[in-house]
Amino acid sequence: MDTFIIAVLVFMTVVGIGAIIFRVFFMDAYLDYQVRLRPRKAKEEESAAEKPKESAILTLAQSVGELLLSVMPNLADKRATTLLIQGNYRTPQHLAMFIGIKAIVVFCAVFVALVGAAGQPLNILAAPVIGLLGWMLPNFFLATRVKKRQAQVLKELPTVIDLLIVCAQAGLGLLMCVDKVSKEISESCPVLHAELRQLLNDVKIFAKSVAHALAEMGERCGVEELVNMASALIAAETKGSDISYPLRQQSEALRDKMKRKKEEEASKVPVKMVPVIMMFIMPLILCPMLGPAVITIMNSLGPVFGGGHK
């Protein structure tokens, strides 16, 4: 028991020193996250961000996260806040839940490590390492969510660009094109529909310029092709030129890139099939072919080896 108390004291000391050190590096991360997530009334306009789910575990995680952020707001590092924004978790409640989940994972991992080290004091040194791994583990799941959403954005982007080209060739301005397209893609392109509606809200409610709102949309999604499209539209809008030409160029480049990506994935299929063939196909082929020969050889050599043993 004395060893367990010492282990807990060592762990709390390491956590305190780590918090002091991390405070120097992550001081402005939480404040920057709050600035980018300006509060808005939910009844007035819809937002692209998902609403927090209601459950007992998430409520507990949110309470723990809010408590930790009130004491140490620098726990929200820039990497985590960027992943949350790109993963469509953009409310302060999502941030508190994420920090709370990380804290709960760290507590459980370190508690198990300390209990396992009760009889071996040297294993106490592994507790901070396990705690650090537990703190980083939720980031990997969040990064997976971000990749899936970015892939969905990339899948929907060609359709949106084509519709924008049609609207631009009909004589509509950029903001009217975005408004018209966002109404038409509510079912076929739900992710970009929400992002375009968020762009319109930023322009109409917060009086942001279209160029600024486009740049923020590209930053929110974190997709390079969407950022390039936003940059092209910003340049065309600034010069007052027709936006259909840069959109057409972006559409051709995007489709060419997606085609090359599919060709690259198709070229990797034979290599990926080799282990499957060796494990599941080759035994089914070799057993009928070599089985009778192996039995004949064993029957022929059986008396010889049997006589040798005698």
C-alpha positions as CSV (number, residue, x, y, z in Angstrom):
1,M,0.0,0.0,0.0
2,D,2.9,2.4,0.8
3,T,4.3,1.7,-2.7
4,F,0.9,2.6,-4.2
5,I,0.8,5.9,-2.4
6,I,4.3,6.7,-3.5
7,A,3.4,5.9,-7.0
8,V,0.4,8.2,-6.9
9,L,2.5,11.1,-5.5
10,V,5.1,10.6,-8.1
11,F,2.5,10.6,-10.8
12,M,0.8,13.8,-9.5
13,T,4.2,15.5,-9.4
14,V,5.0,14.5,-13.0
15,V,1.6,15.8,-14.1
16,G,2.1,19.1,-12.3
17,I,5.5,19.7,-13.8
18,G,4.2,18.7,-17.3
19,A,1.2,21.1,-17.0
20,I,3.6,23.9,-16.1
21,I,5.8,23.1,-19.1
22,F,2.9,22.7,-21.5
23,R,1.3,26.0,-20.4
24,V,4.2,27.9,-22.0
25,F,3.6,26.3,-25.4
26,F,-0.2,26.0,-25.5
27,M,-1.3,29.3,-23.8
28,D,-3.2,30.8,-26.8
29,A,-4.6,27.6,-28.3
30,Y,-7.9,27.5,-26.4
31,L,-8.5,31.3,-26.7
32,D,-7.8,31.0,-30.5
33,Y,-10.4,28.2,-30.7
34,Q,-13.0,30.3,-28.9
35,V,-12.3,33.2,-31.3
36,R,-12.9,31.0,-34.4
37,L,-16.1,29.6,-32.9
38,R,-18.2,32.7,-32.5
39,P,-21.5,32.0,-30.7
40,R,-24.6,32.2,-32.7
41,K,-28.3,31.6,-32.1
42,A,-29.4,28.1,-33.1
43,K,-32.9,29.2,-33.9
44,E,-31.9,31.8,-36.4
45,E,-29.7,30.0,-38.8
46,E,-28.4,26.4,-39.2
47,S,-24.8,25.7,-38.7
48,A,-22.5,23.2,-40.4
49,A,-21.3,21.9,-37.1
50,E,-22.8,18.7,-35.6
51,K,-24.8,19.0,-32.5
52,P,-23.3,17.3,-29.4
53,K,-24.9,13.9,-28.8
54,E,-26.7,13.3,-25.5
55,S,-25.5,10.4,-23.3
56,A,-24.3,9.9,-19.8
57,I,-20.7,9.2,-20.7
58,L,-20.5,12.3,-23.0
59,T,-22.1,14.4,-20.3
60,L,-19.5,13.2,-17.8
61,A,-16.7,13.8,-20.3
62,Q,-18.1,17.3,-21.0
63,S,-18.2,18.1,-17.2
64,V,-14.7,16.9,-16.7
65,G,-13.4,18.8,-19.8
66,E,-15.1,22.0,-18.7
67,L,-13.5,21.7,-15.3
68,L,-10.0,21.1,-16.7
69,L,-10.3,23.9,-19.3
70,S,-11.4,26.3,-16.6
71,V,-8.3,25.5,-14.6
72,M,-5.8,24.9,-17.5
73,P,-7.2,26.3,-20.8
74,N,-3.9,25.5,-22.5
75,L,-4.9,21.8,-22.5
76,A,-6.6,22.5,-25.9
77,D,-3.5,22.3,-28.1
78,K,-3.5,23.6,-31.7
79,R,-3.4,20.1,-33.2
80,A,-6.5,18.9,-31.4
81,T,-8.5,22.1,-32.1
82,T,-7.6,21.9,-35.8
83,L,-8.7,18.3,-36.0
84,L,-12.0,19.1,-34.2
85,I,-12.8,21.9,-36.6
86,Q,-12.0,19.7,-39.6
87,G,-13.9,16.8,-38.2
88,N,-17.1,19.1,-37.9
89,Y,-16.9,19.2,-34.1
90,R,-16.9,23.0,-33.8
91,T,-18.8,23.9,-30.7
92,P,-17.2,24.6,-27.3
93,Q,-19.1,21.6,-26.0
94,H,-17.3,19.3,-28.4
95,L,-14.0,20.7,-27.2
96,A,-14.9,20.1,-23.6
97,M,-16.0,16.5,-24.4
98,F,-12.8,15.8,-26.3
99,I,-10.6,17.0,-23.4
100,G,-12.8,15.2,-20.9
101,I,-12.5,11.9,-22.9
102,K,-8.7,12.3,-23.1
103,A,-8.6,13.0,-19.3
104,I,-10.7,9.9,-18.5
105,V,-8.6,7.7,-20.8
106,V,-5.4,9.0,-19.1
107,F,-6.8,8.4,-15.6
108,C,-7.9,4.8,-16.4
109,A,-4.6,4.0,-18.1
110,V,-2.5,5.4,-15.3
111,F,-4.6,3.8,-12.6
112,V,-4.2,0.4,-14.2
113,A,-0.4,1.0,-14.6
114,L,-0.1,2.1,-10.9
115,V,-2.1,-0.9,-9.7
116,G,0.1,-3.2,-11.7
117,A,3.2,-1.5,-10.3
118,A,2.2,-1.9,-6.7
119,G,4.6,-4.9,-6.1
120,Q,7.4,-3.5,-8.4
121,P,8.4,0.1,-7.7
122,L,10.5,0.4,-10.8
123,N,7.4,0.0,-13.0
124,I,6.1,3.3,-11.6
125,L,8.4,5.0,-14.2
126,A,6.2,3.6,-16.9
127,A,3.1,5.4,-15.6
128,P,3.9,8.8,-17.2
129,V,4.6,7.1,-20.5
130,I,1.3,5.2,-20.4
131,G,-0.5,8.5,-19.4
132,L,1.1,10.3,-22.4
133,L,0.0,7.5,-24.8
134,G,-3.5,7.6,-23.3
135,W,-3.6,11.4,-23.9
136,M,-2.6,11.0,-27.6
137,L,-4.8,8.0,-28.3
138,P,-8.1,9.9,-28.9
139,N,-6.3,12.0,-31.5
140,F,-5.8,9.0,-33.8
141,F,-9.6,8.2,-33.7
142,L,-10.3,11.9,-34.4
143,A,-7.8,11.9,-37.3
144,T,-9.6,8.9,-38.8
145,R,-12.9,10.8,-38.6
146,V,-11.3,13.8,-40.3
147,K,-9.9,11.7,-43.2
148,K,-13.4,10.2,-43.8
149,R,-15.0,13.6,-43.9
150,Q,-12.3,15.0,-46.2
151,A,-12.8,12.0,-48.6
152,Q,-16.5,12.8,-48.6
153,V,-15.8,16.5,-49.4
154,L,-13.5,15.5,-52.2
155,K,-16.2,13.1,-53.6
156,E,-18.8,15.8,-53.6
157,L,-16.7,18.7,-54.9
158,P,-16.8,17.9,-58.7
159,T,-20.6,18.0,-58.6
160,V,-20.7,21.3,-56.8
161,I,-18.1,22.8,-59.2
162,D,-20.2,21.7,-62.2
163,L,-23.3,23.3,-60.7
164,L,-21.5,26.5,-60.0
165,I,-20.3,26.6,-63.6
166,V,-23.8,26.2,-64.9
167,C,-25.1,29.0,-62.6
168,A,-22.2,31.3,-63.5
169,Q,-22.8,30.8,-67.2
170,A,-26.4,31.7,-66.6
171,G,-25.3,35.1,-65.5
172,L,-25.5,34.8,-61.7
173,G,-23.0,36.3,-59.3
174,L,-20.8,34.3,-57.0
175,L,-23.0,34.7,-53.9
176,M,-26.1,33.9,-55.8
177,C,-24.4,30.9,-57.4
178,V,-23.5,29.6,-54.0
179,D,-27.0,30.2,-52.7
180,K,-28.6,28.4,-55.6
181,V,-26.3,25.4,-55.6
182,S,-26.6,25.0,-51.8
183,K,-30.4,24.6,-52.2
184,E,-30.0,22.0,-54.9
185,I,-27.4,19.7,-53.2
186,S,-29.1,19.2,-49.9
187,E,-29.6,15.4,-50.5
188,S,-26.8,14.5,-53.0
189,C,-24.0,16.4,-51.3
190,P,-24.9,16.8,-47.6
191,V,-21.4,17.8,-46.3
192,L,-20.8,20.6,-48.8
193,H,-24.4,21.7,-48.5
194,A,-23.8,22.4,-44.8
195,E,-20.5,24.1,-45.6
196,L,-22.1,26.4,-48.3
197,R,-24.9,27.3,-46.0
198,Q,-22.4,28.2,-43.3
199,L,-20.6,30.3,-45.9
200,L,-23.9,32.2,-46.7
201,N,-24.5,32.7,-43.0
202,D,-21.1,34.2,-42.5
203,V,-21.7,36.6,-45.3
204,K,-25.3,37.6,-44.4
205,I,-25.2,37.5,-40.7
206,F,-21.6,38.4,-39.8
207,A,-21.1,40.7,-42.7
208,K,-18.0,38.9,-43.9
209,S,-16.7,39.4,-47.4
210,V,-17.2,36.5,-49.8
211,A,-13.5,36.1,-50.2
212,H,-13.0,35.8,-46.4
213,A,-15.9,33.4,-46.0
214,L,-14.5,31.2,-48.9
215,A,-11.0,31.1,-47.3
216,E,-12.6,30.1,-43.9
217,M,-14.5,27.3,-45.6
218,G,-11.4,25.9,-47.1
219,E,-9.6,26.1,-43.7
220,R,-12.6,24.4,-41.9
221,C,-12.6,21.5,-44.3
222,G,-8.8,21.1,-44.7
223,V,-9.1,19.8,-48.3
224,E,-6.4,21.1,-50.6
225,E,-8.7,21.0,-53.7
226,L,-11.4,23.1,-51.9
227,V,-8.7,25.6,-50.8
228,N,-7.5,25.9,-54.4
229,M,-11.1,26.4,-55.6
230,A,-11.6,29.1,-53.0
231,S,-8.4,30.8,-54.0
232,A,-9.4,30.8,-57.7
233,L,-12.8,32.2,-56.9
234,I,-11.3,34.9,-54.7
235,A,-8.9,35.9,-57.5
236,A,-11.7,36.0,-60.0
237,E,-14.0,37.9,-57.7
238,T,-11.3,40.5,-57.0
239,K,-10.5,41.1,-60.6
240,G,-14.2,41.2,-61.6
241,S,-13.8,38.5,-64.2
242,D,-16.0,35.6,-65.1
243,I,-15.9,32.9,-62.4
244,S,-16.8,30.1,-64.8
245,Y,-13.3,29.9,-66.4
246,P,-11.4,29.3,-63.1
247,L,-14.1,26.9,-62.0
248,R,-13.8,24.9,-65.3
249,Q,-10.0,24.8,-64.8
250,Q,-10.4,23.5,-61.2
251,S,-13.0,20.9,-62.3
252,E,-10.7,19.5,-65.0
253,A,-7.7,19.5,-62.6
254,L,-9.7,17.8,-59.9
255,R,-11.1,15.1,-62.2
256,D,-7.7,14.5,-63.6
257,K,-6.2,14.1,-60.1
258,M,-9.0,11.8,-59.1
259,K,-8.5,9.7,-62.2
260,R,-4.8,9.3,-61.6
261,K,-5.5,8.4,-57.9
262,K,-7.9,5.7,-59.0
263,E,-5.4,4.4,-61.5
264,E,-2.7,4.3,-58.8
265,E,-5.1,2.4,-56.5
266,A,-5.9,-0.1,-59.3
267,S,-2.2,-0.7,-60.0
268,K,-1.7,-1.7,-56.3
269,V,-4.4,-4.4,-56.5
270,P,-2.2,-7.2,-57.9
271,V,0.4,-6.6,-55.2
272,K,-2.3,-6.7,-52.5
273,M,-3.7,-9.9,-53.9
274,V,-0.4,-11.8,-53.6
275,P,-0.8,-12.6,-49.8
276,V,-4.5,-13.6,-50.4
277,I,-3.5,-15.9,-53.2
278,M,-0.6,-17.5,-51.3
279,M,-2.8,-18.1,-48.2
280,F,-6.1,-19.2,-49.7
281,I,-5.8,-20.0,-53.4
282,M,-2.4,-21.8,-53.7
283,P,-3.1,-24.4,-51.0
284,L,-6.3,-25.4,-52.9
285,I,-4.3,-25.8,-56.1
286,L,-1.2,-27.5,-54.7
287,C,-3.0,-30.0,-52.4
288,P,-4.9,-31.9,-55.3
289,M,-1.8,-31.7,-57.5
290,L,0.9,-32.7,-55.0
291,G,-1.2,-34.8,-52.6
292,P,-1.1,-38.1,-54.6
293,A,2.6,-37.7,-55.4
294,V,3.5,-37.1,-51.7
295,I,1.4,-40.2,-50.7
296,T,3.2,-42.3,-53.4
297,I,6.6,-41.2,-52.3
298,M,5.9,-41.8,-48.6
299,N,4.6,-45.3,-49.4
300,S,7.7,-46.0,-51.5
301,L,10.2,-44.8,-48.9
302,G,8.3,-46.2,-45.9
303,P,9.8,-49.7,-46.1
304,V,13.3,-48.2,-46.5
305,F,13.1,-46.0,-43.5
306,G,11.3,-48.7,-41.6
307,G,14.1,-51.2,-42.3
308,G,16.7,-48.7,-41.3
309,H,15.1,-48.3,-37.9
310,K,15.1,-52.0,-37.5
